[in-house]
């Protein structure tokens, strides 16, 4: 594996993660009723969500 292919793989993973987090932020900015209507799953219950600690105080 060359250095350029490693850099390309890392860049691809980084771009995918940024897109995922951007989508997550956009969906979290919607009102809860609208998220429920469109069927957005509750991401705060997933163990690998980095937002769990940030939003856990707002669940109540």
PDBQT receptor file of N, H, CA, C and O in Angstrom, charges set to zero:
ATOM      1  N   UNK A   1       0.857  -1.177   0.000  1.00  0.00    +0.000 N 
ATOM      2  CA  UNK A   1       0.000   0.000   0.000  1.00  0.00    +0.000 C 
ATOM      3  C   UNK A   1       0.904   1.241   0.000  1.00  0.00    +0.000 C 
ATOM      4  O   UNK A   1       1.788   1.390   0.843  1.00  0.00    +0.000 OA
ATOM      5  N   UNK A   2       0.661   2.089  -0.937  1.00  0.00    +0.000 N 
ATOM      6  H   UNK A   2      -0.058   1.968  -1.621  1.00  0.00    +0.000 HD
ATOM      7  CA  UNK A   2       1.492   3.281  -1.033  1.00  0.00    +0.000 C 
ATOM      8  C   UNK A   2       0.969   4.374  -0.099  1.00  0.00    +0.000 C 
ATOM      9  O   UNK A   2      -0.138   4.293   0.434  1.00  0.00    +0.000 OA
ATOM     10  N   UNK A   3       1.778   5.365   0.070  1.00  0.00    +0.000 N 
ATOM     11  H   UNK A   3       2.676   5.432  -0.363  1.00  0.00    +0.000 HD
ATOM     12  CA  UNK A   3       1.407   6.487   0.934  1.00  0.00    +0.000 C 
ATOM     13  C   UNK A   3       0.220   7.235   0.352  1.00  0.00    +0.000 C 
ATOM     14  O   UNK A   3      -0.674   7.649   1.090  1.00  0.00    +0.000 OA
ATOM     15  N   UNK A   4       0.202   7.413  -0.967  1.00  0.00    +0.000 N 
ATOM     16  H   UNK A   4       0.928   7.077  -1.566  1.00  0.00    +0.000 HD
ATOM     17  CA  UNK A   4      -0.904   8.140  -1.595  1.00  0.00    +0.000 C 
ATOM     18  C   UNK A   4      -2.231   7.408  -1.440  1.00  0.00    +0.000 C 
ATOM     19  O   UNK A   4      -3.262   8.046  -1.227  1.00  0.00    +0.000 OA
ATOM     20  N   UNK A   5      -2.226   6.078  -1.544  1.00  0.00    +0.000 N 
ATOM     21  H   UNK A   5      -1.389   5.560  -1.718  1.00  0.00    +0.000 HD
ATOM     22  CA  UNK A   5      -3.480   5.345  -1.366  1.00  0.00    +0.000 C 
ATOM     23  C   UNK A   5      -3.932   5.415   0.091  1.00  0.00    +0.000 C 
ATOM     24  O   UNK A   5      -5.134   5.451   0.359  1.00  0.00    +0.000 OA
ATOM     25  N   UNK A   6      -3.005   5.434   1.024  1.00  0.00    +0.000 N 
ATOM     26  H   UNK A   6      -2.029   5.405   0.807  1.00  0.00    +0.000 HD
ATOM     27  CA  UNK A   6      -3.363   5.577   2.440  1.00  0.00    +0.000 C 
ATOM     28  C   UNK A   6      -3.977   6.947   2.705  1.00  0.00    +0.000 C 
ATOM     29  O   UNK A   6      -4.977   7.060   3.415  1.00  0.00    +0.000 OA
ATOM     30  N   UNK A   7      -3.387   7.967   2.142  1.00  0.00    +0.000 N 
ATOM     31  H   UNK A   7      -2.575   7.876   1.565  1.00  0.00    +0.000 HD
ATOM     32  CA  UNK A   7      -3.912   9.319   2.306  1.00  0.00    +0.000 C 
ATOM     33  C   UNK A   7      -5.292   9.426   1.663  1.00  0.00    +0.000 C 
ATOM     34  O   UNK A   7      -6.188  10.059   2.223  1.00  0.00    +0.000 OA
ATOM     35  N   UNK A   8      -5.469   8.820   0.505  1.00  0.00    +0.000 N 
ATOM     36  H   UNK A   8      -4.742   8.306   0.050  1.00  0.00    +0.000 HD
ATOM     37  CA  UNK A   8      -6.762   8.828  -0.164  1.00  0.00    +0.000 C 
ATOM     38  C   UNK A   8      -7.836   8.122   0.649  1.00  0.00    +0.000 C 
ATOM     39  O   UNK A   8      -8.969   8.597   0.739  1.00  0.00    +0.000 OA
ATOM     40  N   UNK A   9      -7.476   6.982   1.244  1.00  0.00    +0.000 N 
ATOM     41  H   UNK A   9      -6.556   6.597   1.171  1.00  0.00    +0.000 HD
ATOM     42  CA  UNK A   9      -8.417   6.239   2.079  1.00  0.00    +0.000 C 
ATOM     43  C   UNK A   9      -8.808   7.048   3.308  1.00  0.00    +0.000 C 
ATOM     44  O   UNK A   9      -9.982   7.086   3.677  1.00  0.00    +0.000 OA
ATOM     45  N   UNK A  10      -7.844   7.688   3.940  1.00  0.00    +0.000 N 
ATOM     46  H   UNK A  10      -6.891   7.657   3.641  1.00  0.00    +0.000 HD
ATOM     47  CA  UNK A  10      -8.118   8.513   5.119  1.00  0.00    +0.000 C 
ATOM     48  C   UNK A  10      -8.992   9.707   4.748  1.00  0.00    +0.000 C 
ATOM     49  O   UNK A  10      -9.916  10.058   5.481  1.00  0.00    +0.000 OA
ATOM     50  N   UNK A  11      -8.697  10.328   3.609  1.00  0.00    +0.000 N 
ATOM     51  H   UNK A  11      -7.946  10.042   3.013  1.00  0.00    +0.000 HD
ATOM     52  CA  UNK A  11      -9.492  11.474   3.160  1.00  0.00    +0.000 C 
ATOM     53  C   UNK A  11     -10.929  11.058   2.865  1.00  0.00    +0.000 C 
ATOM     54  O   UNK A  11     -11.860  11.803   3.172  1.00  0.00    +0.000 OA
ATOM     55  N   UNK A  12     -11.123   9.891   2.281  1.00  0.00    +0.000 N 
ATOM     56  H   UNK A  12     -10.367   9.286   2.032  1.00  0.00    +0.000 HD
ATOM     57  CA  UNK A  12     -12.464   9.386   1.989  1.00  0.00    +0.000 C 
ATOM     58  C   UNK A  12     -13.236   9.124   3.274  1.00  0.00    +0.000 C 
ATOM     59  O   UNK A  12     -14.409   9.481   3.380  1.00  0.00    +0.000 OA
ATOM     60  N   UNK A  13     -12.587   8.508   4.245  1.00  0.00    +0.000 N 
ATOM     61  H   UNK A  13     -11.633   8.218   4.160  1.00  0.00    +0.000 HD
ATOM     62  CA  UNK A  13     -13.237   8.248   5.538  1.00  0.00    +0.000 C 
ATOM     63  C   UNK A  13     -13.588   9.553   6.247  1.00  0.00    +0.000 C 
ATOM     64  O   UNK A  13     -14.655   9.668   6.851  1.00  0.00    +0.000 OA
ATOM     65  N   UNK A  14     -12.701  10.522   6.176  1.00  0.00    +0.000 N 
ATOM     66  H   UNK A  14     -11.834  10.429   5.685  1.00  0.00    +0.000 HD
ATOM     67  CA  UNK A  14     -12.938  11.825   6.801  1.00  0.00    +0.000 C 
ATOM     68  C   UNK A  14     -14.128  12.526   6.153  1.00  0.00    +0.000 C 
ATOM     69  O   UNK A  14     -14.975  13.088   6.847  1.00  0.00    +0.000 OA
ATOM     70  N   UNK A  15     -14.189  12.492   4.826  1.00  0.00    +0.000 N 
ATOM     71  H   UNK A  15     -13.501  12.035   4.263  1.00  0.00    +0.000 HD
ATOM     72  CA  UNK A  15     -15.299  13.132   4.115  1.00  0.00    +0.000 C 
ATOM     73  C   UNK A  15     -16.623  12.457   4.452  1.00  0.00    +0.000 C 
ATOM     74  O   UNK A  15     -17.640  13.132   4.614  1.00  0.00    +0.000 OA
ATOM     75  N   UNK A  16     -16.618  11.136   4.559  1.00  0.00    +0.000 N 
ATOM     76  H   UNK A  16     -15.792  10.587   4.428  1.00  0.00    +0.000 HD
ATOM     77  CA  UNK A  16     -17.846  10.414   4.910  1.00  0.00    +0.000 C 
ATOM     78  C   UNK A  16     -18.287  10.748   6.329  1.00  0.00    +0.000 C 
ATOM     79  O   UNK A  16     -19.480  10.924   6.576  1.00  0.00    +0.000 OA
ATOM     80  N   UNK A  17     -17.350  10.837   7.259  1.00  0.00    +0.000 N 
ATOM     81  H   UNK A  17     -16.381  10.694   7.058  1.00  0.00    +0.000 HD
ATOM     82  CA  UNK A  17     -17.685  11.167   8.643  1.00  0.00    +0.000 C 
ATOM     83  C   UNK A  17     -18.243  12.588   8.742  1.00  0.00    +0.000 C 
ATOM     84  O   UNK A  17     -19.209  12.830   9.465  1.00  0.00    +0.000 OA
ATOM     85  N   UNK A  18     -17.629  13.525   8.013  1.00  0.00    +0.000 N 
ATOM     86  H   UNK A  18     -16.844  13.328   7.426  1.00  0.00    +0.000 HD
ATOM     87  CA  UNK A  18     -18.138  14.910   8.029  1.00  0.00    +0.000 C 
ATOM     88  C   UNK A  18     -19.547  14.990   7.466  1.00  0.00    +0.000 C 
ATOM     89  O   UNK A  18     -20.391  15.708   8.001  1.00  0.00    +0.000 OA
ATOM     90  N   UNK A  19     -19.805  14.262   6.398  1.00  0.00    +0.000 N 
ATOM     91  H   UNK A  19     -19.119  13.678   5.963  1.00  0.00    +0.000 HD
ATOM     92  CA  UNK A  19     -21.145  14.260   5.800  1.00  0.00    +0.000 C 
ATOM     93  C   UNK A  19     -22.160  13.654   6.771  1.00  0.00    +0.000 C 
ATOM     94  O   UNK A  19     -23.277  14.156   6.898  1.00  0.00    +0.000 OA
ATOM     95  N   UNK A  20     -21.774  12.580   7.450  1.00  0.00    +0.000 N 
ATOM     96  H   UNK A  20     -20.867  12.171   7.347  1.00  0.00    +0.000 HD
ATOM     97  CA  UNK A  20     -22.667  11.931   8.415  1.00  0.00    +0.000 C 
ATOM     98  C   UNK A  20     -22.981  12.876   9.577  1.00  0.00    +0.000 C 
ATOM     99  O   UNK A  20     -24.141  13.006   9.966  1.00  0.00    +0.000 OA
ATOM    100  N   UNK A  21     -21.979  13.528  10.127  1.00  0.00    +0.000 N 
ATOM    101  H   UNK A  21     -21.036  13.423   9.811  1.00  0.00    +0.000 HD
ATOM    102  CA  UNK A  21     -22.198  14.438  11.247  1.00  0.00    +0.000 C 
ATOM    103  C   UNK A  21     -22.981  15.682  10.824  1.00  0.00    +0.000 C 
ATOM    104  O   UNK A  21     -23.774  16.218  11.598  1.00  0.00    +0.000 OA
ATOM    105  N   UNK A  22     -22.753  16.133   9.591  1.00  0.00    +0.000 N 
ATOM    106  H   UNK A  22     -22.109  15.698   8.963  1.00  0.00    +0.000 HD
ATOM    107  CA  UNK A  22     -23.516  17.279   9.084  1.00  0.00    +0.000 C 
ATOM    108  C   UNK A  22     -24.995  16.922   8.963  1.00  0.00    +0.000 C 
ATOM    109  O   UNK A  22     -25.867  17.699   9.351  1.00  0.00    +0.000 OA
ATOM    110  N   UNK A  23     -25.262  15.741   8.421  1.00  0.00    +0.000 N 
ATOM    111  H   UNK A  23     -24.554  15.110   8.105  1.00  0.00    +0.000 HD
ATOM    112  CA  UNK A  23     -26.654  15.282   8.308  1.00  0.00    +0.000 C 
ATOM    113  C   UNK A  23     -27.289  15.126   9.683  1.00  0.00    +0.000 C 
ATOM    114  O   UNK A  23     -28.451  15.479   9.884  1.00  0.00    +0.000 OA
ATOM    115  N   UNK A  24     -26.525  14.598  10.620  1.00  0.00    +0.000 N 
ATOM    116  H   UNK A  24     -25.581  14.311  10.457  1.00  0.00    +0.000 HD
ATOM    117  CA  UNK A  24     -27.017  14.416  11.983  1.00  0.00    +0.000 C 
ATOM    118  C   UNK A  24     -27.363  15.767  12.610  1.00  0.00    +0.000 C 
ATOM    119  O   UNK A  24     -28.403  15.904  13.254  1.00  0.00    +0.000 OA
ATOM    120  N   UNK A  25     -26.497  16.762  12.425  1.00  0.00    +0.000 N 
ATOM    121  H   UNK A  25     -25.652  16.651  11.902  1.00  0.00    +0.000 HD
ATOM    122  CA  UNK A  25     -26.761  18.101  12.970  1.00  0.00    +0.000 C 
ATOM    123  C   UNK A  25     -28.017  18.708  12.354  1.00  0.00    +0.000 C 
ATOM    124  O   UNK A  25     -28.831  19.306  13.058  1.00  0.00    +0.000 OA
ATOM    125  N   UNK A  26     -28.171  18.555  11.052  1.00  0.00    +0.000 N 
ATOM    126  H   UNK A  26     -27.509  18.070  10.480  1.00  0.00    +0.000 HD
ATOM    127  CA  UNK A  26     -29.339  19.111  10.371  1.00  0.00    +0.000 C 
ATOM    128  C   UNK A  26     -30.608  18.451  10.890  1.00  0.00    +0.000 C 
ATOM    129  O   UNK A  26     -31.587  19.136  11.183  1.00  0.00    +0.000 OA
ATOM    130  N   UNK A  27     -30.601  17.133  11.005  1.00  0.00    +0.000 N 
ATOM    131  H   UNK A  27     -29.806  16.576  10.766  1.00  0.00    +0.000 HD
ATOM    132  CA  UNK A  27     -31.795  16.431  11.491  1.00  0.00    +0.000 C 
ATOM    133  C   UNK A  27     -32.082  16.747  12.952  1.00  0.00    +0.000 C 
ATOM    134  O   UNK A  27     -33.245  16.832  13.346  1.00  0.00    +0.000 OA
ATOM    135  N   UNK A  28     -31.055  16.921  13.750  1.00  0.00    +0.000 N 
ATOM    136  H   UNK A  28     -30.110  16.852  13.430  1.00  0.00    +0.000 HD
ATOM    137  CA  UNK A  28     -31.275  17.271  15.151  1.00  0.00    +0.000 C 
ATOM    138  C   UNK A  28     -31.803  18.692  15.314  1.00  0.00    +0.000 C 
ATOM    139  O   UNK A  28     -32.414  19.013  16.334  1.00  0.00    +0.000 OA
ATOM    140  N   UNK A  29     -31.572  19.539  14.326  1.00  0.00    +0.000 N 
ATOM    141  H   UNK A  29     -31.075  19.279  13.498  1.00  0.00    +0.000 HD
ATOM    142  CA  UNK A  29     -32.065  20.912  14.419  1.00  0.00    +0.000 C 
ATOM    143  C   UNK A  29     -33.554  21.007  14.112  1.00  0.00    +0.000 C 
ATOM    144  O   UNK A  29     -34.186  22.019  14.412  1.00  0.00    +0.000 OA
ATOM    145  N   UNK A  30     -34.120  19.955  13.514  1.00  0.00    +0.000 N 
ATOM    146  H   UNK A  30     -33.607  19.133  13.270  1.00  0.00    +0.000 HD
ATOM    147  CA  UNK A  30     -35.556  19.941  13.232  1.00  0.00    +0.000 C 
ATOM    148  C   UNK A  30     -36.350  19.742  14.524  1.00  0.00    +0.000 C 
ATOM    149  O   UNK A  30     -35.833  19.150  15.471  1.00  0.00    +0.000 OA
ATOM    150  N   UNK A  31     -37.579  20.216  14.582  1.00  0.00    +0.000 N 
ATOM    151  H   UNK A  31     -37.999  20.697  13.812  1.00  0.00    +0.000 HD
ATOM    152  CA  UNK A  31     -38.424  19.969  15.754  1.00  0.00    +0.000 C 
ATOM    153  C   UNK A  31     -38.664  18.463  15.932  1.00  0.00    +0.000 C 
ATOM    154  O   UNK A  31     -38.674  17.713  14.956  1.00  0.00    +0.000 OA
ATOM    155  N   UNK A  32     -38.853  18.036  17.165  1.00  0.00    +0.000 N 
ATOM    156  H   UNK A  32     -38.845  18.645  17.958  1.00  0.00    +0.000 HD
ATOM    157  CA  UNK A  32     -39.043  16.617  17.475  1.00  0.00    +0.000 C 
ATOM    158  C   UNK A  32     -40.245  16.033  16.741  1.00  0.00    +0.000 C 
ATOM    159  O   UNK A  32     -40.205  14.884  16.300  1.00  0.00    +0.000 OA
ATOM    160  N   UNK A  33     -41.303  16.808  16.609  1.00  0.00    +0.000 N 
ATOM    161  H   UNK A  33     -41.336  17.741  16.966  1.00  0.00    +0.000 HD
ATOM    162  CA  UNK A  33     -42.508  16.312  15.942  1.00  0.00    +0.000 C 
ATOM    163  C   UNK A  33     -42.219  16.008  14.471  1.00  0.00    +0.000 C 
ATOM    164  O   UNK A  33     -42.687  15.004  13.936  1.00  0.00    +0.000 OA
ATOM    165  N   UNK A  34     -41.457  16.871  13.833  1.00  0.00    +0.000 N 
ATOM    166  H   UNK A  34     -41.076  17.687  14.268  1.00  0.00    +0.000 HD
ATOM    167  CA  UNK A  34     -41.120  16.668  12.427  1.00  0.00    +0.000 C 
ATOM    168  C   UNK A  34     -40.189  15.474  12.258  1.00  0.00    +0.000 C 
ATOM    169  O   UNK A  34     -40.347  14.693  11.320  1.00  0.00    +0.000 OA
ATOM    170  N   UNK A  35     -39.219  15.328  13.157  1.00  0.00    +0.000 N 
ATOM    171  H   UNK A  35     -39.090  15.963  13.918  1.00  0.00    +0.000 HD
ATOM    172  CA  UNK A  35     -38.327  14.169  13.103  1.00  0.00    +0.000 C 
ATOM    173  C   UNK A  35     -39.122  12.878  13.234  1.00  0.00    +0.000 C 
ATOM    174  O   UNK A  35     -38.840  11.895  12.549  1.00  0.00    +0.000 OA
ATOM    175  N   UNK A  36     -40.116  12.885  14.115  1.00  0.00    +0.000 N 
ATOM    176  H   UNK A  36     -40.345  13.684  14.672  1.00  0.00    +0.000 HD
ATOM    177  CA  UNK A  36     -40.956  11.703  14.303  1.00  0.00    +0.000 C 
ATOM    178  C   UNK A  36     -41.763  11.426  13.037  1.00  0.00    +0.000 C 
ATOM    179  O   UNK A  36     -41.908  10.270  12.639  1.00  0.00    +0.000 OA
ATOM    180  N   UNK A  37     -42.287  12.465  12.406  1.00  0.00    +0.000 N 
ATOM    181  H   UNK A  37     -42.170  13.403  12.730  1.00  0.00    +0.000 HD
ATOM    182  CA  UNK A  37     -43.091  12.307  11.198  1.00  0.00    +0.000 C 
ATOM    183  C   UNK A  37     -42.291  11.724  10.033  1.00  0.00    +0.000 C 
ATOM    184  O   UNK A  37     -42.819  10.931   9.253  1.00  0.00    +0.000 OA
ATOM    185  N   UNK A  38     -41.027  12.111   9.912  1.00  0.00    +0.000 N 
ATOM    186  H   UNK A  38     -40.598  12.755  10.545  1.00  0.00    +0.000 HD
ATOM    187  CA  UNK A  38     -40.234  11.603   8.797  1.00  0.00    +0.000 C 
ATOM    188  C   UNK A  38     -39.570  10.273   9.135  1.00  0.00    +0.000 C 
ATOM    189  O   UNK A  38     -38.910   9.675   8.286  1.00  0.00    +0.000 OA
ATOM    190  N   UNK A  39     -39.740   9.814  10.356  1.00  0.00    +0.000 N 
ATOM    191  H   UNK A  39     -40.276  10.300  11.046  1.00  0.00    +0.000 HD
ATOM    192  CA  UNK A  39     -39.214   8.509  10.738  1.00  0.00    +0.000 C 
ATOM    193  C   UNK A  39     -37.750   8.505  11.093  1.00  0.00    +0.000 C 
ATOM    194  O   UNK A  39     -37.095   7.465  11.013  1.00  0.00    +0.000 OA
ATOM    195  N   UNK A  40     -37.224   9.648  11.484  1.00  0.00    +0.000 N 
ATOM    196  H   UNK A  40     -37.756  10.492  11.549  1.00  0.00    +0.000 HD
ATOM    197  CA  UNK A  40     -35.818   9.709  11.882  1.00  0.00    +0.000 C 
ATOM    198  C   UNK A  40     -35.642   8.955  13.194  1.00  0.00    +0.000 C 
ATOM    199  O   UNK A  40     -36.304   9.282  14.179  1.00  0.00    +0.000 OA
ATOM    200  N   UNK A  41     -34.771   7.960  13.229  1.00  0.00    +0.000 N 
ATOM    201  H   UNK A  41     -34.234   7.695  12.428  1.00  0.00    +0.000 HD
ATOM    202  CA  UNK A  41     -34.576   7.200  14.470  1.00  0.00    +0.000 C 
ATOM    203  C   UNK A  41     -33.939   8.052  15.557  1.00  0.00    +0.000 C 
ATOM    204  O   UNK A  41     -33.244   9.030  15.281  1.00  0.00    +0.000 OA
ATOM    205  N   UNK A  42     -34.190   7.667  16.771  1.00  0.00    +0.000 N 
ATOM    206  H   UNK A  42     -34.755   6.874  16.996  1.00  0.00    +0.000 HD
ATOM    207  CA  UNK A  42     -33.617   8.388  17.897  1.00  0.00    +0.000 C 
ATOM    208  C   UNK A  42     -32.144   8.033  18.003  1.00  0.00    +0.000 C 
ATOM    209  O   UNK A  42     -31.793   6.977  18.530  1.00  0.00    +0.000 OA
ATOM    210  N   UNK A  43     -31.284   8.909  17.506  1.00  0.00    +0.000 N 
ATOM    211  H   UNK A  43     -31.570   9.766  17.078  1.00  0.00    +0.000 HD
ATOM    212  CA  UNK A  43     -29.851   8.624  17.480  1.00  0.00    +0.000 C 
ATOM    213  C   UNK A  43     -29.220   8.753  18.860  1.00  0.00    +0.000 C 
ATOM    214  O   UNK A  43     -28.094   8.303  19.078  1.00  0.00    +0.000 OA
ATOM    215  N   UNK A  44     -29.931   9.355  19.773  1.00  0.00    +0.000 N 
ATOM    216  H   UNK A  44     -30.845   9.721  19.595  1.00  0.00    +0.000 HD
ATOM    217  CA  UNK A  44     -29.351   9.536  21.104  1.00  0.00    +0.000 C 
ATOM    218  C   UNK A  44     -29.269   8.226  21.870  1.00  0.00    +0.000 C 
ATOM    219  O   UNK A  44     -28.534   8.136  22.854  1.00  0.00    +0.000 OA
ATOM    220  N   UNK A  45     -30.008   7.205  21.440  1.00  0.00    +0.000 N 
ATOM    221  H   UNK A  45     -30.605   7.278  20.640  1.00  0.00    +0.000 HD
ATOM    222  CA  UNK A  45     -29.976   5.918  22.113  1.00  0.00    +0.000 C 
ATOM    223  C   UNK A  45     -28.878   5.007  21.599  1.00  0.00    +0.000 C 
ATOM    224  O   UNK A  45     -28.625   3.960  22.194  1.00  0.00    +0.000 OA
ATOM    225  N   UNK A  46     -28.221   5.376  20.511  1.00  0.00    +0.000 N 
ATOM    226  H   UNK A  46     -28.427   6.227  20.027  1.00  0.00    +0.000 HD
ATOM    227  CA  UNK A  46     -27.179   4.529  19.968  1.00  0.00    +0.000 C 
ATOM    228  C   UNK A  46     -25.894   4.718  20.756  1.00  0.00    +0.000 C 
ATOM    229  O   UNK A  46     -25.527   5.846  21.087  1.00  0.00    +0.000 OA
ATOM    230  N   UNK A  47     -25.210   3.627  21.057  1.00  0.00    +0.000 N 
ATOM    231  H   UNK A  47     -25.508   2.711  20.788  1.00  0.00    +0.000 HD
ATOM    232  CA  UNK A  47     -24.006   3.721  21.884  1.00  0.00    +0.000 C 
ATOM    233  C   UNK A  47     -22.832   4.411  21.206  1.00  0.00    +0.000 C 
ATOM    234  O   UNK A  47     -21.956   4.922  21.903  1.00  0.00    +0.000 OA
ATOM    235  N   UNK A  48     -22.776   4.447  19.883  1.00  0.00    +0.000 N 
ATOM    236  H   UNK A  48     -23.488   4.031  19.317  1.00  0.00    +0.000 HD
ATOM    237  CA  UNK A  48     -21.613   5.033  19.216  1.00  0.00    +0.000 C 
ATOM    238  C   UNK A  48     -21.847   6.468  18.765  1.00  0.00    +0.000 C 
ATOM    239  O   UNK A  48     -21.022   7.021  18.038  1.00  0.00    +0.000 OA
ATOM    240  N   UNK A  49     -22.939   7.077  19.173  1.00  0.00    +0.000 N 
ATOM    241  H   UNK A  49     -23.609   6.628  19.764  1.00  0.00    +0.000 HD
ATOM    242  CA  UNK A  49     -23.191   8.460  18.794  1.00  0.00    +0.000 C 
ATOM    243  C   UNK A  49     -22.357   9.381  19.666  1.00  0.00    +0.000 C 
ATOM    244  O   UNK A  49     -22.397   9.299  20.893  1.00  0.00    +0.000 OA
ATOM    245  N   UNK A  50     -21.608  10.250  19.027  1.00  0.00    +0.000 N 
ATOM    246  H   UNK A  50     -21.575  10.317  18.030  1.00  0.00    +0.000 HD
ATOM    247  CA  UNK A  50     -20.770  11.164  19.816  1.00  0.00    +0.000 C 
ATOM    248  C   UNK A  50     -21.601  12.284  20.432  1.00  0.00    +0.000 C 
ATOM    249  O   UNK A  50     -21.104  13.038  21.268  1.00  0.00    +0.000 OA
ATOM    250  N   UNK A  51     -22.862  12.395  20.023  1.00  0.00    +0.000 N 
ATOM    251  H   UNK A  51     -23.265  11.782  19.344  1.00  0.00    +0.000 HD
ATOM    252  CA  UNK A  51     -23.739  13.428  20.541  1.00  0.00    +0.000 C 
ATOM    253  C   UNK A  51     -24.462  13.007  21.825  1.00  0.00    +0.000 C 
ATOM    254  O   UNK A  51     -25.123  13.834  22.453  1.00  0.00    +0.000 OA
ATOM    255  N   UNK A  52     -24.349  11.749  22.220  1.00  0.00    +0.000 N 
ATOM    256  H   UNK A  52     -23.813  11.077  21.710  1.00  0.00    +0.000 HD
ATOM    257  CA  UNK A  52     -25.088  11.244  23.365  1.00  0.00    +0.000 C 
ATOM    258  C   UNK A  52     -24.806  12.066  24.617  1.00  0.00    +0.000 C 
ATOM    259  O   UNK A  52     -25.736  12.453  25.326  1.00  0.00    +0.000 OA
ATOM    260  N   UNK A  53     -23.553  12.332  24.892  1.00  0.00    +0.000 N 
ATOM    261  H   UNK A  53     -22.797  12.018  24.317  1.00  0.00    +0.000 HD
ATOM    262  CA  UNK A  53     -23.195  13.079  26.090  1.00  0.00    +0.000 C 
ATOM    263  C   UNK A  53     -23.639  14.533  26.002  1.00  0.00    +0.000 C 
ATOM    264  O   UNK A  53     -23.996  15.135  27.015  1.00  0.00    +0.000 OA
ATOM    265  N   UNK A  54     -23.619  15.090  24.819  1.00  0.00    +0.000 N 
ATOM    266  H   UNK A  54     -23.328  14.601  23.997  1.00  0.00    +0.000 HD
ATOM    267  CA  UNK A  54     -23.963  16.505  24.637  1.00  0.00    +0.000 C 
ATOM    268  C   UNK A  54     -25.451  16.748  24.867  1.00  0.00    +0.000 C 
ATOM    269  O   UNK A  54     -25.839  17.708  25.532  1.00  0.00    +0.000 OA
ATOM    270  N   UNK A  55     -26.286  15.858  24.303  1.00  0.00    +0.000 N 
ATOM    271  H   UNK A  55     -25.971  15.078  23.763  1.00  0.00    +0.000 HD
ATOM    272  CA  UNK A  55     -27.722  16.077  24.342  1.00  0.00    +0.000 C 
ATOM    273  C   UNK A  55     -28.422  15.285  25.448  1.00  0.00    +0.000 C 
ATOM    274  O   UNK A  55     -29.643  15.385  25.571  1.00  0.00    +0.000 OA
ATOM    275  N   UNK A  56     -27.715  14.518  26.244  1.00  0.00    +0.000 N 
ATOM    276  H   UNK A  56     -26.723  14.438  26.145  1.00  0.00    +0.000 HD
ATOM    277  CA  UNK A  56     -28.378  13.657  27.222  1.00  0.00    +0.000 C 
ATOM    278  C   UNK A  56     -29.129  14.456  28.276  1.00  0.00    +0.000 C 
ATOM    279  O   UNK A  56     -30.124  13.963  28.808  1.00  0.00    +0.000 OA
ATOM    280  N   UNK A  57     -28.698  15.662  28.595  1.00  0.00    +0.000 N 
ATOM    281  H   UNK A  57     -27.890  16.063  28.162  1.00  0.00    +0.000 HD
ATOM    282  CA  UNK A  57     -29.408  16.455  29.594  1.00  0.00    +0.000 C 
ATOM    283  C   UNK A  57     -30.693  17.042  29.054  1.00  0.00    +0.000 C 
ATOM    284  O   UNK A  57     -31.549  17.455  29.836  1.00  0.00    +0.000 OA
ATOM    285  N   UNK A  58     -30.860  17.094  27.716  1.00  0.00    +0.000 N 
ATOM    286  H   UNK A  58     -30.164  16.759  27.081  1.00  0.00    +0.000 HD
ATOM    287  CA  UNK A  58     -32.044  17.680  27.121  1.00  0.00    +0.000 C 
ATOM    288  C   UNK A  58     -33.159  16.651  26.878  1.00  0.00    +0.000 C 
ATOM    289  O   UNK A  58     -34.253  17.027  26.458  1.00  0.00    +0.000 OA
ATOM    290  N   UNK A  59     -32.907  15.393  27.129  1.00  0.00    +0.000 N 
ATOM    291  H   UNK A  59     -32.018  15.088  27.470  1.00  0.00    +0.000 HD
ATOM    292  CA  UNK A  59     -33.893  14.351  26.836  1.00  0.00    +0.000 C 
ATOM    293  C   UNK A  59     -35.092  14.438  27.758  1.00  0.00    +0.000 C 
ATOM    294  O   UNK A  59     -36.210  14.140  27.339  1.00  0.00    +0.000 OA
ATOM    295  N   UNK A  60     -34.894  14.825  28.965  1.00  0.00    +0.000 N 
ATOM    296  H   UNK A  60     -33.985  15.067  29.306  1.00  0.00    +0.000 HD
ATOM    297  CA  UNK A  60     -35.981  14.862  29.955  1.00  0.00    +0.000 C 
ATOM    298  C   UNK A  60     -36.976  15.859  29.611  1.00  0.00    +0.000 C 
ATOM    299  O   UNK A  60     -37.959  16.025  30.333  1.00  0.00    +0.000 OA
TER     300      UNK A  60
